[in-house]
């Protein structure tokens, strides 16, 4: 266990400052149909111990994300994972405390980013990654929102950190933590199950390197199965089969197509480089390619690229991509922004190691531009 360093203290401080800054704009309420799908589900969990409700009047309000097969019993088409977390905050501090969850998780995600980046980059460069994300406008916007994307980002960043820590130390407790965090992601957002491609590649490469690590993989997959099995049982009870979800009632699984991918790819790439990550989009892409291209970093490169690329392509193929509105598309990519920035900082570290004097000026210049942009 490493001792607490001044860089770690600064990282904690950045998370605290980010939370205080975001909460300066906080208002105790929700205002979107998506938020109703999550928070009303949390309320039913707290008050009745269930994720559904029965209609009692033909004129009562039913949010657009609440669906029914018989016109009587309604389920949110969102999975209940985020609502379970909201319910914990609700029980501890009431409904307003539940609204604090995303700002708190965002601050904790920044701290998790420090620990994750520190594994490969060291503390100084890890702190740079934290600063880049702390001043990112998309991070701040959705920290105050009531959507599920900050929750997924929290689970992803910490889950990958636990995964990498287990990969280095071979201690099964880290495998269990990685499994629980990463396995919880599909219980919050189904589509983010694509992250499993990168995680699976990483595990296969570890097993190829050392077949005796199968016990750790077993611990990890068993832990991941706990939240996933809970979700499948709930879906079977709610929709009649474990493979059915709330989206089955809207046929939204048919909203992905190659034609959408071709049409939306330019818009996504433009938004990522403008409102999304600015300069760091290009740095991150170069970093992912560099990590995959070098033998000594290929495991990490395949892990990170396998998380980023399938998710990016999937959402490009989704029907929902309104023009001239970056936020509705960038929210889907918020969790992978943290991964992209880690790869981008890795590029800077590599260049700095060979040309420290020149790169010191470059880093300062890029950060000034990033602050102005953010």
Secondary structure, DSSP 8 states (H G I E B T S, - for coil): -----HHHHHHHHHHHHHHHHHHTT--S---SHHHHHHHHHHHHHHHHS-SEEE---TTS---TTEE-SSSSEEEESS-SHHHHHHHHHHHHH-HHHHHTHHHHHHHHHHHHHHHHHHHHH-HHHHHHHHHHHHT-HHHHHHHHS-SSHHHHHHHHHHHHHHHHHHHHH--HHHHHHHHHHHHHHHHH-GGGGGGHHHHHHHHHHHHHH-GGGHHHHHHHHHHHHHHHHHHHHHHHHHHSSTT--GGGGTTGGG-B-HHHHHHHHHHHHHHIIIIISTTHHHHHHHHHHHHHHSGGGHHHHHHHHHHHHHHHHHHHTBS---TT-HHHHHHHHHHHHHHHHHHHHHHHHHHHHH-HHHHHHHHHHHHHHHHHH-
